[in-house]
Amino acid sequence: MFGNLVPVPHGIAAIFLSLTFLSSPEISLAQQVAIGGYALPLGLLLPQGIAVGPDNALWFTSWADGTIGRITTAGAITQYPLPTALCYPLGITAGPDGALWFAETGGPVAGSKIGRITTAGAVTEYPLPYGSDAYDIATGPDGALWFTEYVNNKIGRIATTGALTEYPLPPGTQFPSSYPAGIVSGPDGALWFGQESG
């Protein structure tokens, strides 16, 4: 039922949920869960963010080696190296323009960027202000990409044209940054994000 998925220590995993209706009056519904995955080839290290692409494949960031990966539900993997060394991609999301957008933390050497990759593998990078440490990214209801700036303590917005806007956040209670991390578009039309130091 679950193909050739096997438990893997480091790779892409899937959780399958199947519902079975039972006739017993005590139990009306049973759930069967299977967890397995596909081991990644050597070189695809520390997969982080994952998103469904417009091509119905799963696209993911490989943090340690600076690549974007694509995996089909049958397990076929394609790797796309990013043009900037030491860029450390984290979050990824399907954009409104049919491409995948991702956050590059960068660090002091490479600098932080927002990246865009087409389903054909063409990459564009948009530099961010020094110290941004872009962490996660989500498509907003306005058709722009919204992302967290972990160190600079801001929420960023980038249009598909590359136009950038930043929104400063109040400082954290213990540190200058509130360390905004994950971000998602909410059902109320707002962007919701987690802060590691509120």
C-alpha positions as CSV (number, residue, x, y, z in Angstrom):
1,M,0.0,0.0,0.0
2,F,2.9,2.4,0.7
3,G,5.2,1.4,-2.1
4,N,8.9,1.1,-1.3
5,L,9.0,3.6,1.6
6,V,11.2,2.5,4.5
7,P,12.3,4.2,7.7
8,V,15.3,6.4,7.0
9,P,17.6,8.2,9.5
10,H,18.2,11.2,7.1
11,G,15.9,11.9,4.2
12,I,12.5,12.8,3.0
13,A,9.7,11.1,4.9
14,A,6.0,10.7,4.3
15,I,3.1,10.0,6.6
16,F,0.2,8.1,5.1
17,L,-3.2,8.1,6.8
18,S,-5.9,5.7,5.8
19,L,-9.3,5.6,7.4
20,T,-11.2,2.3,7.9
21,F,-14.8,2.3,9.0
22,L,-15.6,-0.5,11.4
23,S,-18.9,-2.0,12.2
24,S,-18.3,-2.3,16.0
25,P,-20.5,0.0,18.1
26,E,-17.5,0.8,20.4
27,I,-15.2,1.9,17.6
28,S,-16.6,3.7,14.6
29,L,-13.4,4.7,13.0
30,A,-9.9,3.3,13.0
31,Q,-6.8,5.0,11.7
32,Q,-3.8,3.3,10.2
33,V,-0.7,5.3,9.9
34,A,2.5,4.4,8.1
35,I,5.6,6.4,8.2
36,G,8.5,5.9,5.7
37,G,10.7,7.8,3.5
38,Y,13.3,8.0,0.8
39,A,17.0,8.2,1.7
40,L,18.7,11.1,0.0
41,P,21.8,10.8,-2.1
42,L,25.1,11.8,-0.5
43,G,25.4,15.5,-0.8
44,L,21.8,16.4,0.0
45,L,22.3,17.3,3.7
46,L,20.0,18.5,6.3
47,P,16.7,18.9,4.4
48,Q,14.7,21.7,6.0
49,G,11.6,23.3,4.4
50,I,9.4,21.4,2.0
51,A,6.5,22.5,-0.2
52,V,4.3,21.1,-3.0
53,G,5.2,22.7,-6.3
54,P,2.9,23.5,-9.2
55,D,4.3,20.4,-11.0
56,N,2.9,18.2,-8.1
57,A,6.4,17.3,-7.0
58,L,7.8,18.1,-3.5
59,W,10.5,20.7,-3.4
60,F,12.8,21.1,-0.4
61,T,15.8,23.0,0.8
62,S,19.0,21.2,1.7
63,W,20.6,23.5,4.3
64,A,24.1,22.2,4.7
65,D,25.0,21.9,1.0
66,G,23.1,24.9,-0.4
67,T,20.8,23.1,-2.8
68,I,17.2,22.9,-3.7
69,G,15.9,19.4,-4.1
70,R,12.9,18.1,-6.0
71,I,11.4,14.7,-5.2
72,T,8.4,13.0,-6.9
73,T,6.0,10.9,-4.9
74,A,7.6,7.9,-6.5
75,G,11.0,8.9,-5.0
76,A,12.8,10.3,-8.1
77,I,15.2,13.1,-6.8
78,T,16.7,16.0,-8.7
79,Q,19.2,18.4,-7.1
80,Y,19.7,22.0,-8.1
81,P,22.8,23.7,-6.7
82,L,22.4,27.4,-5.8
83,P,24.7,30.0,-7.3
84,T,25.8,31.4,-3.9
85,A,28.1,29.3,-1.8
86,L,27.3,29.0,1.9
87,C,23.8,30.3,1.4
88,Y,22.0,27.9,3.8
89,P,18.5,27.7,2.4
90,L,15.7,27.1,5.0
91,G,12.0,27.8,4.3
92,I,10.4,27.2,0.9
93,T,6.9,27.9,-0.5
94,A,5.1,27.7,-3.8
95,G,4.8,31.3,-5.2
96,P,1.9,32.9,-7.0
97,D,3.9,33.0,-10.2
98,G,4.4,29.2,-10.7
99,A,7.9,29.2,-9.1
100,L,9.2,28.1,-5.7
101,W,10.5,30.8,-3.4
102,F,12.9,30.2,-0.6
103,A,14.8,31.9,2.2
104,E,18.6,31.8,2.4
105,T,20.0,32.6,5.8
106,G,23.4,33.3,4.3
107,G,25.4,34.3,7.3
108,P,28.2,36.8,7.4
109,V,30.0,35.4,4.3
110,A,27.2,35.0,1.7
111,G,24.7,37.4,3.1
112,S,21.0,36.7,3.3
113,K,18.8,36.4,0.2
114,I,15.4,35.5,-1.0
115,G,15.6,32.9,-3.8
116,R,13.3,31.9,-6.6
117,I,13.5,28.7,-8.6
118,T,11.4,27.7,-11.6
119,T,10.3,24.1,-12.1
120,A,12.9,24.0,-14.9
121,G,15.6,24.8,-12.3
122,A,16.4,28.4,-13.2
123,V,17.4,30.3,-10.0
124,T,17.2,34.1,-9.2
125,E,18.5,35.5,-5.9
126,Y,17.4,38.8,-4.3
127,P,19.9,40.2,-1.8
128,L,18.6,41.4,1.6
129,P,20.1,44.0,4.0
130,Y,23.1,42.8,6.0
131,G,22.2,40.6,9.0
132,S,18.7,39.8,7.9
133,D,19.1,36.0,8.4
134,A,16.0,35.1,6.3
135,Y,14.4,32.1,7.9
136,D,11.0,31.1,6.6
137,I,8.8,32.3,3.8
138,A,5.1,32.1,2.8
139,T,2.9,33.3,0.0
140,G,0.6,36.1,1.3
141,P,-3.0,36.8,0.3
142,D,-1.7,39.9,-1.6
143,G,0.3,37.8,-4.1
144,A,3.6,38.7,-2.5
145,L,6.1,36.6,-0.6
146,W,6.4,37.3,3.2
147,F,9.4,36.1,5.2
148,T,10.9,36.3,8.7
149,E,14.2,38.0,9.4
150,Y,15.5,36.1,12.3
151,V,18.4,38.3,13.5
152,N,17.2,41.8,12.2
153,N,13.9,41.2,14.0
154,K,11.7,42.1,11.0
155,I,9.0,40.7,8.8
156,G,9.9,41.2,5.1
157,R,7.7,41.3,2.0
158,I,9.0,40.8,-1.5
159,A,6.9,41.2,-4.6
160,T,7.4,38.8,-7.5
161,T,9.2,41.8,-9.2
162,G,11.8,41.8,-6.4
163,A,10.6,45.0,-4.7
164,L,11.3,44.7,-0.9
165,T,9.5,46.1,2.1
166,E,10.5,45.5,5.7
167,Y,8.4,45.8,8.9
168,P,10.3,46.1,12.2
169,L,9.0,44.1,15.2
170,P,9.2,45.1,18.9
171,P,12.3,43.8,20.6
172,G,12.2,40.5,22.5
173,T,11.9,40.4,26.3
174,Q,15.4,39.0,26.8
175,F,17.2,39.9,23.6
176,P,17.2,42.7,21.0
177,S,15.5,40.4,18.5
178,S,12.3,38.5,19.1
179,Y,13.7,35.9,16.7
180,P,10.8,35.5,14.3
181,A,11.0,32.1,12.8
182,G,8.1,30.3,11.0
183,I,5.5,32.2,9.0
184,V,2.2,31.2,7.4
185,S,-0.7,32.9,5.7
186,G,-3.7,32.7,8.0
187,P,-7.4,32.1,7.1
188,D,-8.1,35.7,8.3
189,G,-6.0,37.3,5.5
190,A,-3.1,38.1,8.0
191,L,0.4,36.6,8.1
192,W,1.0,34.6,11.3
193,F,4.6,34.0,12.6
194,G,6.3,32.4,15.6
195,Q,8.7,34.3,17.8
196,E,11.4,32.4,19.8
197,S,11.8,35.3,22.3
198,G,8.5,37.1,22.7
